[in-house]
């Protein structure tokens, strides 16, 4: 009788330890919680900035690679702008969790050869700010998005070396498709 109850007792004991381990495992926080409002396809039109461009474009934010990154893919639309503005602009922006923990990070690539590394913050609900390292050579960049009443507004700003304030290069807004 003892040999039959021992395996049964061990099974109950292992099940209890397993349930205790599962119950005490901390929940992994969603790294995308503060930026999920961006997910989707968006149409936009420029609304301002020193670029003086009148353009329409589209872009989409999608979780990719089994939700390990949030990617923004953009495409150009109709454009009327000064000669120094690239009306055929296209770019990729990848957000990813900081491998050492902490805030999200991002990297930007475009068809003009720009590569920008950003730290990402979510200062308020439905708001995200990307800011480049001020120590890097060249301008410092700030990209921001805010969703208000179904309209996603964006702003790309720059601060030249020696300047104290950011200047708005391009602003846009639009709705989800």
C-alpha positions as CSV (number, residue, x, y, z in Angstrom):
1,X,0.0,0.0,0.0
2,X,2.8,2.4,0.8
3,X,4.4,1.9,-2.6
4,X,1.1,2.9,-4.3
5,X,0.5,6.0,-2.3
6,X,4.0,7.4,-2.6
7,X,3.8,8.1,-6.4
8,X,0.3,9.6,-5.8
9,X,1.6,11.8,-3.0
10,X,4.6,12.9,-5.1
11,X,2.2,13.8,-8.0
12,X,0.1,16.0,-5.7
13,X,3.2,17.7,-4.3
14,X,4.7,18.4,-7.7
15,X,1.3,19.8,-8.9
16,X,1.2,22.1,-5.8
17,X,4.7,23.4,-6.4
18,X,3.9,23.9,-10.1
19,X,0.8,26.0,-9.3
20,X,2.7,28.0,-6.7
21,X,5.5,28.8,-9.2
22,X,2.9,29.8,-11.8
23,X,1.0,32.0,-9.4
24,X,4.1,33.8,-8.2
25,X,5.6,34.5,-11.6
26,X,5.5,38.2,-12.3
27,X,3.5,39.4,-15.2
28,X,5.6,40.8,-18.0
29,X,4.6,44.4,-18.8
30,X,3.5,45.2,-22.3
31,X,6.3,47.3,-23.8
32,X,3.9,48.7,-26.4
33,X,1.2,49.9,-24.0
34,X,2.1,53.6,-24.3
35,X,2.4,53.5,-28.1
36,X,-0.4,51.1,-29.2
37,X,-2.5,54.2,-30.3
38,X,-0.1,54.5,-33.2
39,X,-0.9,51.0,-34.7
40,X,-2.8,51.2,-38.0
41,X,-2.7,52.9,-41.4
42,X,-2.9,56.7,-41.5
43,X,-3.4,59.3,-44.2
44,X,-2.0,62.7,-43.6
45,X,-1.5,66.2,-44.9
46,X,1.1,68.7,-44.0
47,X,0.0,71.6,-41.7
48,X,3.1,73.6,-41.2
49,X,6.8,73.9,-40.6
50,X,9.8,75.7,-42.1
51,X,10.0,73.1,-45.0
52,X,7.0,75.0,-46.5
53,X,5.8,71.8,-48.2
54,X,2.2,71.1,-49.1
55,X,2.1,67.3,-49.2
56,X,-0.1,64.3,-48.6
57,X,1.3,61.0,-47.5
58,X,0.5,57.7,-45.8
59,X,2.1,55.6,-43.3
60,X,1.4,52.6,-41.2
61,X,2.6,51.4,-37.8
62,X,2.5,47.6,-37.4
63,X,3.8,45.3,-34.8
64,X,6.2,42.9,-36.6
65,X,8.6,40.1,-35.9
66,X,6.2,38.4,-33.4
67,X,5.6,41.8,-31.7
68,X,9.3,42.4,-31.0
69,X,9.3,45.6,-32.9
70,X,6.8,48.3,-33.9
71,X,7.6,49.4,-37.5
72,X,6.4,52.6,-39.3
73,X,6.5,52.4,-43.1
74,X,5.8,55.6,-45.0
75,X,4.9,56.5,-48.6
76,X,4.8,59.7,-50.5
77,X,1.7,61.3,-52.0
78,X,0.9,64.5,-53.8
79,X,3.6,67.2,-53.1
80,X,4.2,70.8,-53.9
81,X,7.4,72.1,-52.2
82,X,10.6,74.1,-52.6
83,X,13.3,72.4,-54.6
84,X,15.3,71.4,-51.5
85,X,12.4,69.3,-50.2
86,X,12.3,65.6,-51.3
87,X,8.8,65.1,-52.5
88,X,9.6,61.4,-53.1
89,X,10.6,60.9,-49.5
90,X,10.2,57.4,-47.9
91,X,11.4,56.1,-44.6
92,X,11.4,53.3,-42.0
93,X,11.1,53.8,-38.3
94,X,11.6,50.8,-35.9
95,X,10.8,51.0,-32.3
96,X,12.1,48.3,-30.0
97,X,12.4,47.6,-26.2
98,X,15.7,48.7,-24.7
99,X,17.7,45.4,-24.4
100,X,18.9,46.6,-20.9
101,X,15.4,47.4,-19.7
102,X,13.9,50.9,-19.5
103,X,12.3,53.1,-22.1
104,X,11.7,52.2,-25.7
105,X,14.3,53.1,-28.3
106,X,13.9,53.7,-32.1
107,X,16.0,53.9,-35.2
108,X,15.1,55.8,-38.4
109,X,16.3,55.2,-42.0
110,X,15.3,57.2,-45.1
111,X,15.9,57.2,-48.8
112,X,18.3,60.2,-48.4
113,X,20.7,58.2,-46.3
114,X,19.8,59.6,-42.8
115,X,20.0,57.3,-39.8
116,X,18.8,58.6,-36.5
117,X,18.8,56.9,-33.2
118,X,16.0,58.0,-30.8
119,X,15.1,57.6,-27.1
120,X,11.3,57.2,-26.8
121,X,9.0,58.6,-24.1
122,X,5.3,58.7,-23.6
123,X,4.7,61.9,-21.6
124,X,0.9,61.5,-21.7
125,X,-1.7,59.1,-22.9
126,X,-1.9,59.0,-26.7
127,X,1.4,61.0,-26.9
128,X,4.9,59.9,-27.8
129,X,8.1,61.8,-28.2
130,X,11.3,60.5,-30.0
131,X,14.4,62.5,-29.2
132,X,17.9,62.0,-30.6
133,X,21.1,62.2,-28.5
134,X,22.2,65.9,-28.2
135,X,25.9,64.8,-28.0
136,X,26.0,63.3,-31.5
137,X,27.4,65.6,-34.2
138,X,25.0,67.6,-36.3
139,X,21.4,68.6,-35.5
140,X,19.4,67.1,-32.7
141,X,16.0,65.8,-33.8
142,X,12.7,65.5,-32.1
143,X,9.7,63.6,-33.6
144,X,6.4,63.6,-31.8
145,X,2.9,62.2,-32.3
146,X,-0.3,63.0,-30.5
147,X,-3.8,61.5,-31.0
148,X,-6.7,63.8,-30.3
149,X,-10.3,63.2,-31.3
150,X,-9.3,60.6,-33.9
151,X,-6.6,62.8,-35.6
152,X,-3.0,61.8,-35.3
153,X,-0.8,64.9,-35.5
154,X,2.9,64.7,-36.0
155,X,5.8,67.1,-35.8
156,X,9.4,66.7,-36.9
157,X,11.7,69.3,-35.3
158,X,15.4,70.0,-35.3
159,X,17.9,72.0,-33.2
160,X,21.1,73.0,-34.9
161,X,24.3,73.0,-32.9
162,X,24.5,76.2,-30.7
163,X,20.7,76.8,-30.9
164,X,18.7,76.7,-27.7
165,X,15.3,75.8,-29.1
166,X,13.9,73.2,-31.5
167,X,12.5,74.6,-34.8
168,X,9.5,72.8,-36.5
169,X,10.6,71.5,-39.9
170,X,7.4,69.7,-40.8
171,X,4.0,69.2,-39.2
172,X,1.1,67.0,-40.3
173,X,-2.1,65.5,-39.3
174,X,-4.6,62.9,-40.5
175,X,-7.0,60.1,-39.7
176,X,-6.8,56.4,-39.7
177,X,-7.8,54.6,-42.9
